[in-house]
Amino acid sequence: DTAVSQTPKYLVTQMGNDKSIKCEQNLGHDTMYWYKQDSKKFLKIMFSYNNKELIINETVPNRFSPKSPDKAHLNLHINSLELGDSAVYFCASSNLRGGWDEQFFGPGTRLTVL
Amino acid sequence: GNSVTQMEGPVTLSEEAFLTINCTYTATGYPSLFWYVQYPGEGLQLLLKATKADDKGSNKGFEATYRKETTSFHLEKGSVQVSDSAVYFCALSPGGTSYGKLTFGQGTILTVHP
């Protein structure tokens, strides 16, 4: 039973298009995240939602818009796709608590912009 | 700000060799430290963690000790296997009101040959 799932796994599209990536977690966690991994494997957080409320919003172009319809889902919509958006996007979830928190990652969505 | 620096890769070893991947960090306060592993084509998985100074995290034969005096969290394994081939990420979480924000190192690619 998949803990954090993402769809689609691969996404190939043209510059200028709009696309969405979906994420769902069945772990009962209250917090979800989006990360971007570039071609050199560098991982950087983009957004985080806690109980459907945006709590982390890094310096990301406003073409990227996250949306959390409920605690178990966090979707990422990207407008006017650019070549530099090509990357692997990972969703993750956790329960926020003091000290530390283990984040569980999805399998990733490989986005290729042509 | 917070940052994590890992040793440059890639690292190539023969089976049963000793592994060290260096990780140093910069953070205010008392962060929690993590090692995540990413197997080919998969998302990240938590390998081990340490939440306070002098804690030792261990899992699957891997170990790392939280050294506050040297701000380090080096990953070690006494005898690597081919199945350990993956990308390893050191990460920190400041805790407190950081909302679970993880800062990752750049990742170290490990290849183990039979």
Interface residues (C-beta under 8 A of the other chain):
Chain A: V4 T31 Y33 K40 K41 F42 L43 K44 I45 S48 N50 I55 I56 F90 A92 S94 L96 G98 G99 W100 D101 E102 Q103 F104 F105 G106 P107 G108
Chain B: S32 F34 Y36 Q38 G41 E42 G43 L44 Q45 L46 K49 T51 V87 F89 S93 G95 G96 Y99 G100 K101 L102 T103 F104 Q106 G107 I109
